[in-house]
């Protein structure tokens, strides 16, 4: 990642992980429209380079590419070192994936990879970028969590647990740094039309059409909440209602309802 002092940059700079598709790509597009220079991080070089070229030409921003598998220690440490040396104005920790199935039957290595990407990489990159932001007295970090982390997730046990961690971690950091000019946001989307469902093996047909949001809608809500310096962003009125009802429902009841819904996707 090119290292350039803040004083030499004419525009703000954002680093987005998982930028080759879905919510990460939507963040990249929205930030380019807002005239942020970009560092795009993902595993798929072809997609990243095509997106970087498009955004640079369309919006006259600088867009560089970092091909990295953040579940791998070497790639993660390389990116963390670059972030520590030259933190961006905005870090979007979006990279992650989910798995669906009975935990006892799932590939244990895949579950551990899920934890490394969803939690360990996010924590490492946040820790790398935050000191420089605090020293500068400004900056933002968006950690993409999920409504799935707001309650137990039968048949998505690892995914839901990682997202519960991300939300709690992000809210805690928000309070730690709120008076230092830095905002940490936990973004909790609900059902979002991306490649996530295909990777996780989830049948999108089990969810009614009205419950879905686009990645662009999710990102617009997140950036608006970031301007307000909100600790938590739940995009969409329906998702906010669902989140409120979930928090009020007895844990056992919510767990059984979610388990019943998820069983349908395993058939």
VEXMIZA-484631 format. One line per field, with one value per residue (C-alpha): residue number from 0; residue in one letter; x negated, y negated, z. Coordinates in Angstrom, 1 decimal. Layout:
BEGIN
k	c(NUM/...)
r	c(A/...)
X	c(X/...)
Y	c(Y/...)
Z	c(Z/...)
END
This chain:
BEGIN
k	c(0/1/2/3/4/5/6/7/8/9/10/11/12/13/14/15/16/17/18/19/20/21/22/23/24/25/26/27/28/29/30/31/32/33/34/35/36/37/38/39/40/41/42/43/44/45/46/47/48/49/50/51/52/53/54/55/56/57/58/59/60/61/62/63/64/65/66/67/68/69/70/71/72/73/74/75/76/77/78/79/80/81/82/83/84/85/86/87/88/89/90/91/92/93/94/95/96/97/98/99/100/101/102/103/104/105/106/107/108/109/110/111/112/113/114/115/116/117/118/119/120/121/122/123/124/125/126/127/128/129/130/131/132/133/134/135/136/137/138/139/140/141/142/143/144/145/146/147/148/149/150/151/152/153/154/155/156/157/158/159/160/161/162/163/164/165/166/167/168/169/170/171/172/173/174/175/176/177/178/179/180/181/182/183/184/185/186/187/188/189/190/191/192/193/194/195/196/197/198/199/200/201/202/203/204/205/206/207/208/209/210/211/212/213/214/215/216/217/218/219/220/221/222/223/224/225/226/227/228/229/230/231/232/233/234/235/236/237/238/239/240/241/242/243/244/245/246/247/248/249/250/251/252/253/254/255/256/257/258/259/260/261/262/263/264/265/266)
r	c(X/X/X/X/X/X/X/X/X/X/X/X/X/X/X/X/X/X/X/X/X/X/X/X/X/X/X/X/X/X/X/X/X/X/X/X/X/X/X/X/X/X/X/X/X/X/X/X/X/X/X/X/X/X/X/X/X/X/X/X/X/X/X/X/X/X/X/X/X/X/X/X/X/X/X/X/X/X/X/X/X/X/X/X/X/X/X/X/X/X/X/X/X/X/X/X/X/X/X/X/X/X/X/X/X/X/X/X/X/X/X/X/X/X/X/X/X/X/X/X/X/X/X/X/X/X/X/X/X/X/X/X/X/X/X/X/X/X/X/X/X/X/X/X/X/X/X/X/X/X/X/X/X/X/X/X/X/X/X/X/X/X/X/X/X/X/X/X/X/X/X/X/X/X/X/X/X/X/X/X/X/X/X/X/X/X/X/X/X/X/X/X/X/X/X/X/X/X/X/X/X/X/X/X/X/X/X/X/X/X/X/X/X/X/X/X/X/X/X/X/X/X/X/X/X/X/X/X/X/X/X/X/X/X/X/X/X/X/X/X/X/X/X/X/X/X/X/X/X/X/X/X/X/X/X/X/X/X/X/X/X/X/X/X/X/X/X)
X	c(0.0/-1.5/-2.5/-1.7/-1.6/1.8/0.4/-0.4/3.1/5.7/8.5/9.5/8.5/10.4/9.3/12.1/11.6/13.8/14.0/14.5/18.3/21.4/21.3/17.5/17.9/20.8/18.7/15.9/18.4/20.1/16.7/15.4/18.5/17.6/14.1/12.2/9.0/9.2/7.3/9.3/8.5/9.7/8.5/9.7/7.2/9.2/12.3/10.3/8.3/11.4/13.2/10.2/9.8/13.5/13.7/10.4/11.6/15.2/14.5/10.9/9.7/6.6/7.6/4.9/5.3/4.1/4.6/4.7/6.3/6.9/7.4/3.7/1.2/-1.3/1.2/2.9/-0.4/-1.5/1.6/1.6/-1.9/-1.0/2.1/0.0/-2.6/0.0/3.6/6.4/9.1/11.6/11.2/14.0/13.6/16.1/14.3/16.1/18.2/20.7/21.4/24.7/25.3/25.2/22.0/21.0/21.1/19.3/15.6/13.7/11.0/13.6/15.1/11.8/11.1/14.4/13.3/9.9/11.5/14.6/12.9/9.1/8.5/10.9/9.4/5.8/6.6/8.5/5.6/3.2/5.1/6.5/3.3/2.5/6.1/6.0/2.7/4.2/7.3/9.7/10.8/13.4/13.7/16.8/16.9/19.4/21.3/24.9/28.3/27.5/25.2/28.1/29.3/28.3/28.0/28.9/27.3/25.2/23.6/20.1/21.2/23.6/21.0/18.4/20.9/21.9/18.2/17.8/20.8/19.6/16.0/17.0/19.4/16.7/14.1/16.6/17.0/13.2/12.4/15.6/13.9/10.8/12.3/12.4/15.7/16.0/19.2/20.8/22.8/25.6/27.3/30.1/30.8/28.8/28.7/25.0/23.0/23.0/26.0/24.4/21.1/22.9/25.3/28.4/31.5/32.7/36.1/36.9/36.9/39.8/38.9/39.8/37.1/34.3/32.1/29.6/25.9/26.2/29.0/26.9/23.9/25.9/27.3/23.8/22.2/25.1/24.7/21.0/21.5/23.7/21.0/23.4/22.0/24.4/26.1/29.0/30.1/33.8/36.8/37.9/34.5/34.5/37.9/36.7/33.7/35.8/38.2/35.4/33.9/37.2/38.1/37.1/33.8/35.2/38.1/36.0/33.6/36.3/37.9/34.6/33.8/37.1/36.6/33.0/34.1/36.1/32.9/31.2/33.9)
Y	c(0.0/-3.3/-5.4/-9.1/-11.6/-13.2/-16.7/-15.5/-14.2/-16.4/-14.0/-11.7/-8.1/-5.0/-1.4/1.2/4.9/7.4/4.8/7.0/7.6/6.9/4.4/3.8/2.9/0.7/-1.1/-1.6/-3.1/-5.4/-6.6/-7.3/-9.4/-11.3/-11.9/-9.6/-8.0/-4.2/-1.2/1.9/5.2/8.6/12.0/11.6/9.5/9.3/7.9/5.4/4.1/3.7/1.8/-0.4/-1.3/-2.1/-4.3/-6.1/-7.0/-7.9/-9.9/-11.1/-9.5/-7.4/-3.7/-1.1/2.6/4.9/8.6/10.3/13.3/11.8/15.3/15.9/14.6/13.3/11.3/9.9/8.8/7.2/5.1/4.3/3.0/0.7/-0.6/-1.3/-3.2/-5.3/-5.0/-6.0/-8.5/-5.7/-2.0/0.3/3.8/5.6/8.9/11.9/15.0/17.3/21.0/22.8/26.2/28.4/27.4/31.0/31.7/28.7/28.6/27.6/25.8/23.8/22.7/21.6/19.7/18.0/16.8/15.7/13.6/12.3/11.6/11.9/9.9/7.2/6.8/6.7/4.1/2.0/2.1/1.2/-1.9/-3.3/-4.7/-6.8/-8.1/-9.1/-10.8/-12.8/-13.6/-12.3/-9.2/-6.6/-2.8/-0.9/2.7/4.7/6.8/8.3/8.5/12.2/11.3/9.9/13.4/17.0/18.4/22.1/23.6/20.4/20.7/19.6/16.7/15.4/15.6/13.8/11.0/10.7/10.2/7.5/5.5/5.6/4.8/1.9/0.4/0.6/-1.1/-3.8/-4.8/-4.6/-7.1/-9.2/-12.3/-12.0/-12.8/-9.2/-7.3/-3.5/-2.2/1.2/1.7/4.3/5.1/7.5/9.5/7.9/8.9/9.9/13.1/13.8/16.2/18.2/18.6/19.5/22.0/20.0/20.3/16.6/17.9/18.6/14.8/12.7/10.1/7.1/8.1/7.5/4.4/3.6/3.2/-0.4/-1.1/0.4/-1.7/-4.9/-4.3/-3.6/-6.7/-8.9/-7.3/-7.9/-11.6/-11.6/-9.7/-6.9/-3.9/-1.5/-1.6/0.8/0.0/0.0/-0.6/3.0/4.2/1.7/3.0/6.6/5.8/4.2/7.1/9.6/7.8/7.8/11.4/14.1/15.6/19.1/18.1/16.2/19.1/21.6/19.4/18.8/22.5/23.4/20.9/22.1/25.8/25.0/23.9/27.3/29.4)
Z	c(0.0/-1.0/2.0/1.6/4.4/5.2/4.4/0.8/0.1/-1.5/-0.7/2.1/1.7/2.6/2.8/2.2/2.8/0.9/-1.8/-4.8/-4.3/-2.2/0.6/0.2/-3.5/-2.6/-0.1/-2.6/-5.2/-2.6/-1.2/-4.7/-5.5/-2.3/-3.7/-1.4/-2.7/-2.2/-1.3/-2.3/-0.5/-1.5/-2.8/-6.4/-8.3/-11.6/-9.9/-7.8/-10.7/-12.9/-10.1/-9.3/-13.0/-13.3/-10.2/-10.9/-14.4/-13.4/-10.3/-10.8/-7.6/-6.8/-6.5/-5.6/-5.1/-2.4/-3.1/0.2/2.0/5.5/7.0/6.3/8.8/6.3/4.3/7.4/9.0/5.7/5.5/9.3/9.0/6.1/8.0/11.1/9.1/7.2/8.5/6.1/7.0/7.0/7.5/6.4/7.8/5.6/4.7/6.1/5.3/6.9/7.1/7.4/8.8/11.9/13.7/14.5/10.7/9.4/8.3/11.5/9.5/7.6/10.9/12.3/9.0/9.5/13.0/11.7/9.0/10.7/14.1/14.2/11.0/11.9/15.4/14.0/11.3/13.8/16.2/13.4/12.2/15.4/17.1/14.0/13.8/17.5/17.1/14.1/16.1/13.4/11.5/11.2/11.4/10.2/11.3/9.4/11.8/11.3/12.9/13.1/16.0/18.1/19.1/19.1/15.6/15.4/12.2/11.8/15.2/14.3/12.1/14.7/17.4/15.3/14.6/18.3/19.0/16.3/17.6/21.2/20.3/18.1/20.6/23.3/21.1/20.1/23.7/24.3/21.5/21.2/22.7/20.5/17.1/16.0/15.3/15.5/14.1/14.2/11.0/11.5/8.1/7.9/4.7/1.9/-1.7/-2.2/-2.9/0.8/0.6/-2.2/-0.3/2.9/1.2/2.2/0.1/-0.3/-1.2/2.5/3.2/1.9/-0.7/1.5/4.0/1.6/1.2/-1.5/-0.6/-1.8/0.7/3.5/2.7/2.4/5.8/7.2/5.8/7.0/10.5/10.4/9.8/12.9/14.8/15.7/17.5/15.8/12.5/11.7/8.1/7.4/9.5/9.3/10.5/13.4/14.4/14.1/16.2/18.9/19.0/19.2/22.1/23.9/23.2/25.8/24.6/24.5/22.4/19.9/19.7/18.9/16.3/14.5/14.7/13.1/10.3/9.6/9.6/6.4/4.6/5.4/3.7)
END
